[in-house]
Amino acid sequence: MKKILRHRRHPVAHFLVLGIALLAIGFGYTLLSPSNAAVATNARSQAVEEGRQIFLKGCSSCHGLNAEGSTQVPTLLGVGAASVDFQVGTGRMPLANASQQAMRKTPVYNAEETAALAAYVASLSTGPAIPNAAQLNYERDGSIAEGGQLFRTNCAMCHNYAGQGGALTQGKYAPTLMGVQVKTMYEAMLTGPQSMPVFGDRTLTPQQKLSVIKFIKGVDSEKGQGGFSLGKVGPVTEGLVAWVLGLGLLIGVSVWLGAKSK
Amino acid sequence: MTDTHSAPEHSGHQSSTALSPLADPGLPPHVYRRADTEPSAAKKAERQVAILFGLSAASTIAFIASFVGINKDVFVFIPLFGSTQAQQLALGITLALSLFLIGAGAVHWAKTLMPDHEVIQERHELRSSDEDRQGVIDVFHEGAEAAGLGRRSLIKRTLLGSVGLVTLTPILLLRDLGPLPRKQLETTNWAAGRRLITDPGGIVLKAADLQVGSVAHVLPEMPKGSETTLNDLVKDAVIVVRLRPEDLNLPADRKDWVHEGIIAFSKICSHMGCAVGLYEQQTHHLLCPCHQSTFDVETGAQVIFGPAARPLPQLAITIDSEGYLIAKQGFMEPVGPSFWERSS
């Protein structure tokens, strides 16, 4: 020992001691840190952690530090990943301003951040998961006739008979379904965002949901077979055209009929 | 010029003396059109009419050509109007033009070339002369006398009786138009123990199937073999929603008409009978899309806005031993809009 201590003033000694200390800390950390078994779920917990960070920065000011919500703001416990993917993925959340309802806009978070947020919220409490591509094969699993029936009973009163959207009370509205992603529509039915009621898997089975989507996609891709569709919103535009254009033309003609020729 | 100057003086002079009826002003002087006086203008107008008729004919030929020539799956994009089928568009425009141009040509012809002199139609008195009138009366009396209407009263009475009776026949046939409504307007297929099935979809609902905030459109499950018609559907349609039990604020006698926040109402609007299907999950309002009557689910579908006069009838529900949702009893009042014999 004395032999070693004798060299303590040696110029190399500083670096040697530092090196030994660092090695000790390094080994100690690997011994004490989570074992290899946890590495498999590491990616997921990393996403949850990442989501938690985003949540604390971007969402917690309204939804609360533990996503518990308040009297004005809904809790996120039990809403599931599907709800987060719908709200954040379509840009409805975070809210831009406290208007009648959250509107679709350019998403604030990219796909990765949205997934992390969804993973975090899903880790808090159980709720509907984001449907995967295999669950969304509406071309294979849906029936357009059944979808039409379901749509007319369950959806048409708000979203219009051709899915063009429509007005609700006090400035709220049901958005158009034209050009909406399959996953988004599926998640909306599953989670019931904002004014929309929930259509759970046991009142509207997954297969029935795909039928509804197939019907909407059918309407979406339908070409104008019989002249102008006038926005497919029904009697309002049709009446406007008939009264303004049709009557205008008739008035013009009657003025011409009554005018004396020179 | 002198005429217009003297006119006010003239009328001023008249008003100071006795009122006299206005003199017949006669017809205004006839203004001749250019086509009346200039042969070249008449020729031009003739050409214009011919062009209009000719264009109409060309348009009709274009109509035939587009019917034959344009393929049905050709679509064109029109700015502001969007994509539309080319053939239908061409048929519509050409047919409208060919009809309109015939009319336009005829009107132009009448206005420029046909005589436009004002003509006064002479009228005479409508009343017939006194001799003619007396003649008709005499003939009538003569006929009645000859037929013996005054003397043969048996014939007169039986004739009146038979004519009177025969007028009853169409009234009797009216009864054959269909069965009487009886109590149909006051009854539905809902009865104690009937299970709730989704329509369309046919899922027999359990209480656990409905999450808070969810909605289902249901009909009563009918016994095997029984027939239901659209008339049944329009009375039986029911909407089921689930909210948190603490959100409900029902009258005391209806507290046990719900099961753990699951509440059911007739979907037929009490105003005009539209399907009240528009449910706002956050406000718990049910909205009729026809006239915007708004019903508050929390207080048992009381009307909070719109023309409806009564709340939606509530269907009392409970669960059976297997957990299926069932009706506790039928509707306690007629569903749908008011009708003449409605008791309440």
HADDOCK unambig.tbl for C-alpha pairs under 7 A between the chains (distance, minus, plus):
assign (segid A and resid 149 and name CA) (segid B and resid 200 and name CA) 6.65 0.50 0.50
assign (segid A and resid 150 and name CA) (segid B and resid 200 and name CA) 5.99 0.50 0.50
assign (segid A and resid 157 and name CA) (segid B and resid 277 and name CA) 6.33 0.50 0.50
assign (segid A and resid 157 and name CA) (segid B and resid 278 and name CA) 5.76 0.50 0.50
assign (segid A and resid 157 and name CA) (segid B and resid 289 and name CA) 6.31 0.50 0.50
assign (segid A and resid 158 and name CA) (segid B and resid 278 and name CA) 6.09 0.50 0.50
assign (segid A and resid 194 and name CA) (segid B and resid 282 and name CA) 6.48 0.50 0.50
assign (segid A and resid 195 and name CA) (segid B and resid 280 and name CA) 4.68 0.50 0.50
assign (segid A and resid 195 and name CA) (segid B and resid 281 and name CA) 4.74 0.50 0.50
assign (segid A and resid 195 and name CA) (segid B and resid 282 and name CA) 5.32 0.50 0.50
assign (segid A and resid 196 and name CA) (segid B and resid 280 and name CA) 6.06 0.50 0.50
assign (segid A and resid 196 and name CA) (segid B and resid 281 and name CA) 5.66 0.50 0.50
assign (segid A and resid 197 and name CA) (segid B and resid 213 and name CA) 5.44 0.50 0.50
assign (segid A and resid 197 and name CA) (segid B and resid 214 and name CA) 4.96 0.50 0.50
assign (segid A and resid 197 and name CA) (segid B and resid 215 and name CA) 5.99 0.50 0.50
assign (segid A and resid 197 and name CA) (segid B and resid 279 and name CA) 6.88 0.50 0.50
assign (segid A and resid 197 and name CA) (segid B and resid 280 and name CA) 6.72 0.50 0.50
assign (segid A and resid 197 and name CA) (segid B and resid 281 and name CA) 5.01 0.50 0.50
assign (segid A and resid 198 and name CA) (segid B and resid 213 and name CA) 5.53 0.50 0.50
assign (segid A and resid 198 and name CA) (segid B and resid 214 and name CA) 3.96 0.50 0.50
assign (segid A and resid 198 and name CA) (segid B and resid 215 and name CA) 6.40 0.50 0.50
assign (segid A and resid 199 and name CA) (segid B and resid 214 and name CA) 5.69 0.50 0.50
assign (segid A and resid 199 and name CA) (segid B and resid 215 and name CA) 6.58 0.50 0.50
assign (segid A and resid 200 and name CA) (segid B and resid 211 and name CA) 6.95 0.50 0.50
assign (segid A and resid 200 and name CA) (segid B and resid 214 and name CA) 6.94 0.50 0.50
assign (segid A and resid 202 and name CA) (segid B and resid 209 and name CA) 5.24 0.50 0.50
assign (segid A and resid 203 and name CA) (segid B and resid 203 and name CA) 6.94 0.50 0.50
assign (segid A and resid 203 and name CA) (segid B and resid 209 and name CA) 6.40 0.50 0.50
assign (segid A and resid 203 and name CA) (segid B and resid 210 and name CA) 6.97 0.50 0.50
assign (segid A and resid 203 and name CA) (segid B and resid 216 and name CA) 6.58 0.50 0.50
assign (segid A and resid 223 and name CA) (segid B and resid 83 and name CA) 6.71 0.50 0.50
assign (segid A and resid 223 and name CA) (segid B and resid 84 and name CA) 6.59 0.50 0.50
assign (segid A and resid 224 and name CA) (segid B and resid 83 and name CA) 6.01 0.50 0.50
assign (segid A and resid 224 and name CA) (segid B and resid 84 and name CA) 4.41 0.50 0.50
assign (segid A and resid 224 and name CA) (segid B and resid 85 and name CA) 5.94 0.50 0.50
assign (segid A and resid 225 and name CA) (segid B and resid 84 and name CA) 6.21 0.50 0.50
assign (segid A and resid 225 and name CA) (segid B and resid 85 and name CA) 5.25 0.50 0.50
assign (segid A and resid 226 and name CA) (segid B and resid 85 and name CA) 6.67 0.50 0.50
assign (segid A and resid 226 and name CA) (segid B and resid 88 and name CA) 6.16 0.50 0.50
assign (segid A and resid 227 and name CA) (segid B and resid 84 and name CA) 5.67 0.50 0.50
assign (segid A and resid 227 and name CA) (segid B and resid 85 and name CA) 6.50 0.50 0.50
assign (segid A and resid 227 and name CA) (segid B and resid 88 and name CA) 6.13 0.50 0.50
assign (segid A and resid 227 and name CA) (segid B and resid 89 and name CA) 5.80 0.50 0.50
assign (segid A and resid 228 and name CA) (segid B and resid 81 and name CA) 6.19 0.50 0.50
assign (segid A and resid 228 and name CA) (segid B and resid 84 and name CA) 6.26 0.50 0.50
assign (segid A and resid 230 and name CA) (segid B and resid 81 and name CA) 6.98 0.50 0.50
assign (segid A and resid 261 and name CA) (segid B and resid 33 and name CA) 6.75 0.50 0.50
assign (segid A and resid 261 and name CA) (segid B and resid 111 and name CA) 5.86 0.50 0.50
assign (segid A and resid 261 and name CA) (segid B and resid 112 and name CA) 6.12 0.50 0.50
assign (segid A and resid 262 and name CA) (segid B and resid 33 and name CA) 5.07 0.50 0.50
assign (segid A and resid 262 and name CA) (segid B and resid 34 and name CA) 6.25 0.50 0.50
